[in-house]
């Protein structure tokens, strides 16, 4: 049986795969599992709900809210707010849990439901499994009535509270000119607001969400437009968020893209200089570039490697006492500040380093050489069977043996989409592209055969 929860909650095309009925039932199950027992001073258990700017957000919020209230749990609504803002408010308000309606960097047709524990951390696999198992018996659970039914309560000034928290983590940014790509998503209002209040000059892009333009040719997955604007406006730096603003990608003053690996290196080196990089260590996923590994080794920083997904980075941080980690994609966790990847927070930490060192971003990024990397995706009917197929395994081993120590191959199933992701690193971009397409051809032929059977 396919697990309902992926690496980042429940996702699917809104109103087809992720339907209001499913959202209602997930709300009931989530409330039953996460709303057990009132906290001191509470009349009822409480769950915080926020969303990004997708057109389907209202529909799913209504269904999810109804499910939660039907189990006798109050819903605290915050409206449109970045995912890490929900995590922050959940723990500050001392709610029983938080939930975000978002599909992050996916197109507007998709949406998702992601829970946070009372601590502000993402749920463990065990708790997610408990919610899934509860769904199987959801119709048999007792339904509260009368005064025990949950209510909807609107939280006052949630965005302002989150903004105040973020500003306290950064230095003044007077004199820095920033181009900000808000991806027509959850950071469209508060992103420019925070930076301007810290003194920066801000040129905001893609900050007019209409429900369907979220992530469309903009944001952290499409940073080339931002790069052009940074050069056009002669800005010091550009920052691009994704739809729910839990990731960030930067652009230097020359229009060169500075991904999560570079940002982590820059911030790790700055923290190490101040004696604030716990255990002189960093946690990254298997997708991080070989160049990051070499740069960290040269700086005397230990690296912990995890599976893809910021939840696994977080597990490694908690396990090892490390305070900084993340992904090449821009999911970066500063554990001393927040309990999940936070694009705005990460951007502010990077900008603070620039300001304190009075350095150009290009100079700071020069501490790392990025090995050429090729990423290709294949639509997959059955991800698990493809990953176990002997022809696929043989081809991957063949290419890895060919590259030897000068490169690497990573083929993995996406945790959020029906895709097989193929990544190669090595000294020659053109050769990597050729090898990646060879692997892609084998994956597609295997998947096509299975879909016909």
N, C-alpha and C positions, 0 to 999 in steps of 0.2 A: 504493500500500500504506500502511495506517495505521501510524504509528510506535508501537512498543510502549511506549516511555518517554514520559510526558507531562511537564508542567512540574515535577512532583514525584514522579518515579519511576514504577513500574508499579502501576496500581491496577485493582480490579475487585471484583465480588461474590465473596467467598471460597467456594471449592469449586464454583463455577459458571464464572466467568470466570478468576479467579485460583485455579487448582487446585493440589493438591500436586505433580502432574506438572510443571506450568509452573514452580512454585517450585523443584523439583529441577533442572530444566533451566537456569533462570536462575542458580541457585547454581553449577552446573557452568561455565556461560559466564562468569559474574562472576569465579569463581576462576581460570579460565584467563587472562582478560585482566588482572585486578588482582593476581593472585598470582605474576606472572612474576618469578622471581629472589628469593632469600632476602636479607634484610637482614643486616648484620654481626652475628654471634653467634646467628643463628637456624638451627635445624635445618631448618625448613620455613617457607614463607610463612604468614602469619597474618591472619585476618579476624575482626573483632569483630562480634558479633550481639546486638542488643537488640530489644525489642518494647514495644508498649503493652498495654492490658488486654483487648483483644478476645478473644472465645471462640475465634476461629480462629487466634489467634497461635501456640498450641502446635503445631497441625497444620502450619502453614506453616513454622515454625521447624525442625521435624523434617525436613521435606522439603528446605528450603534448606540446612540443615546437612549432610544426606546428600550433596547435590550438591556442596557445597564440599569435603567430606572425600574424595569420590570422585576429585577432581582433585589429591589430594596436598597440600591446604592445611589447616592446623589452624584450628579454630573456637574463638574465645574468647567464651564466653557471659557476658552480664551480667544476663540476665533482664529484668524490667520497669524501664525507665528512659526519661526524656524523650529525644526525638530529639537535641537539642543535647548531651545528656550522652554519647551515642554518638560524636558528632563530636569532642568533647573527649577522650574516652578513646582514640579511634583514634590521634590524634596524640601524646598523652602516652605511650601504651604503645609507640608507634612500630610499629603494625601496618601491614600492606600496604594495608588498606582496612577500612571499617566498613559495616555494613548494618543498617537499621532496618525492622522489620515493623510497619507502621502505615498507616492511612488518614487520619491527622490529625483533621480536624473532621467527616469523613464518618460516617454511621451505622454501627452495629456490624457489620452484614451485610457491609460492604465491608472490604477490607484492601489493603495495598500493600507493595511492596519498594523501598527507596530506598538507594542506595549512597553512601558517602563515600570520597573518595580518602585516601591516607595522610596528607595534609596536613590533613585534617578538612574540606576544602571539598567541596561537591557536585561530582559528575562533570560534565565538559564534555559538550556534545552529541556531540563527536567520539568520546569514550570510550564513551558510551552507545550510539552507533551501532556501535562495534566489538563491544560485547557482543551487540547484536542480530544483527549479521552472524555472530558466532560461534555463535549459536543455530541457524543454518541448517546448520552442519556439525558440530554437537555430537556426533552419533553416530559421527562419523569420527575424533574425537580419541583419542589413545592414553590408556588408562586405567592409572594407577599401580597397583602391587600390592605385597604384602609390606610392608616397613617404610616404603614411600613413601606409603601411604595416610594421609590426614589424621586427626587425633584431635580430640576435644572437650575443651576445658580451661575450667574455671570460673574466672573472674576473682574474686579476693578483694576484698570491700568496694568494689565499683564505685560504689554510691550515695554512700558516705561520701567517696570521692575527689572526686566531682562536687560534693557539698555544700561541701567545704572550698574548692574552686576558686571557687564562687559567693560564699561568705561573704567571701572576700578582695577581691571587687569592690565591696563595699558598706560603708556606715558602720553603726554601731550604731543600732538602731531602737527603743530604749527609749522608752516613752511613746506609741507609735503603736498605735492599735487598728485591726486589719485584718480584713475578712471575705474569706475566700479560697474561691473556687469552683474545685475541682480537676477538674471535668468527668468525675468517675469514671474518670479516665485515669491516665497515667503519672506525674503529679505528686502523686497522692493521698497518698503517704507523705512524700516528701521536701519538698514545698512547705510544708506547715505546720511541718515539722521545722526547715528553714532559718530561717524567719522567727522562730520561737520562740527559736532559739539566738542570734539577733541581738537579742533582747530585746523583740520586738513581742508584743502581745496578739493572739492569732489565734482567730477563729471560723471553723472549717473547714466547708465545705459540699460535698456531692457528692464525698466522699472514701472511698466504700465500693464500689469496683468489683466487679461480679459477672460480667463478661464480656459482658453485653448492655446495660448501662445507660450505657456511655460516650457522652458528648455528648447524652444524651437530655434535652431541655428544660433544659440546663445548659451551663456553660462559656462560652467567648468568643463563641459564635454565639447564645446565649440569655442575655444579661446582665440582663434585666429582673428575674428572680428575685433576683439578687445585689443589684440596686439597692434592692429592698424590704428585704432583710436589713440592708443598710448603714444605712438609716434606722431600722429596728427596733432595732438594737444601738447606735445613735448612734456608729457607727464613723467613723474619720477617712478611710478609703479602702476600696474593694473592688477585688480583682483576680480576673479570670477567665481560666483557661487553656483551651486546647482539648485534645483527647484525647492528643496526644503532647507537649504543653507547649512547642511551638516558637512559640506566639503568646500574647499577653496583651491583654486589654481591661480598662480601669480604670473605676471608678465613684467620683465625688467624694462628699463628706460630705452632699450634698443629694440623692443618688440619681441624679445626672445622669451619663449614660454618657460616658466619655472614651476615644475610640478611638485607634488607632495614630497618626493624624495629630497629635492633641493631645499624645500622649506624646512623639513625635519632636520636636515644637516645643519642649516644656518642656525636654527633655534637651539639644537643640541649643543653646538659649539659655544653659543652665547651662554647657555646655562652652565656648561662645564667651566667656562672662564670665571663664573660667579660662584662656583662651588654648589650649584643648585641642581645638577643633573645626578639624581640619585643613582648610586652604584656605577656612575659613568657608563650608563647603558641606554639602549634604545630598542624598542620592539617594532618590527616591521613584518609585512607579509612576504610570501614567496614571490610576489610580483615586483618587489623593489629591485631597482637596477643594480647590476654588478658594480657600477661606479660608486654607489652609495656604500656598499660593503667595503670597498677599498679605501674610500675617504674616511670612514669611521675607524677602520683599523689603523690608518696613519695617525689619527687623532687620539688613539688610545681609548676608543669608546667601544664597549662590548655590544654585540648585536644579537638579539633574540629573534628568531624567525617563526612565523605562525602561518596557519592556513589563511586564505583570502577571506576578508570580512573583519570589520572593525570590532565586532564582538569578540573575536579570537585574539585580537590585539589587546583588548581590555583584559581578557582573562590572563594573558601573559604579564601585563602590567601588575595586576593584583597578585599574581603568583610570585613575581620576582622583586617587587618593590620598586620597579622602574616607574618613572613619572611621565615619560614622553614616548609616544609611539603612533603608528598610523600606516597609511597606504599611499602608494604612488598617485592614486586617483585624487588625493586631497583630503581624505578622511584622516584627520589628525587629532589625537587626544592629548590634551594637557591636563593630566589627572589632578594636579594641584588646584585646578580651576573648575573643571566640569567633569561630568561622569560619562560623556559620550563625545563623538566627533563633533566639532563645532567650527563651521567655516568662518564665522565672524570673529570668534575668539582666536582662531589660528591666524587669520589675517592681521588682527591687532598685535599678536605676539611678533609676527614677522615685521610689521611696520615699526614696532617699538625697538627692535634690534637695529633697523635702518636708522632710526632717529638717534639712538644712543651712540651708535658707532659713527654716525655722519658719513656713511658709506653708500655707494650706489649698489643697487641690488645685483647688477651684473658682476661686480667685484666679489660680493659675498658668495654668489653662486659658483664662482670660478674655483672654489675649493673642491668641486666634484667634477669629474669627467663622466658624462653620460654615454655609456656604451650604446651603439645603435640597437634599436629594439623594433620588432615588428609584431603587431597584434592583429589577428584575424578571427572572425567568428563564423560559426556554422550553425544554422538552424538545426535543432535536434528533436526528433520524435521521441527518442528514449535515451536520455543522457547516460543513465547507468549502464545500459547494455553497450553503448558506444565505448565507454571508458574501459569496459572489460573485454572488448573485442581483441582477438589475437593479432589481426592485421594492423589495427591502430597501434597497439602496444609495440609491435615489431617495427613499425615505421618510425615511431617516436624514438625508440632505442637506436635505430639506424642513424637518424639525424644527430642525436646526442653524441654518439660515438664519432661521427664525422667532425663535429665542432670541437670535441674534446674539452680541454680546460679553458679554451678561448671563448667559450660560449655556453649557452644552456637552452633547454627546451622545456616548456611547461604547457601541458594540455590539461584542462580542467573543465568541469561542468560549471556553468553560471549558477549562483545561488538564488538569483532573482528572476532569471528569464530562461526560456527554452533554447539555450545556446550552449555550444561547446566553444570555449575560448582557447585559442592557440597563440602562445607567446614564444618568441625566439629572441635571444640576444647574442651578439657576436661582433666581430670587427668590421664586417662589410654589410651594409644595408641591402644592397641588391641581391647578394647571395642569401641573406636571411629571408627576403621576400620570396625568392624561388623555393627555398626549403619549406617555408610556411605554406605555400600553395600546394606543395607536394603532400604535406600532411593533411591539409584541408581536403584535397581530392580523395584521399583514402577515407577520411571521416564521412564525407558526403556520400561516397559510394556505399559504404557500410550502412549508413542510416537509410539511404534510399531502398536498399535491399530489404531492410527490416520493415520499412513502412509498407512495402508491397506484400510481404508475407501475411 
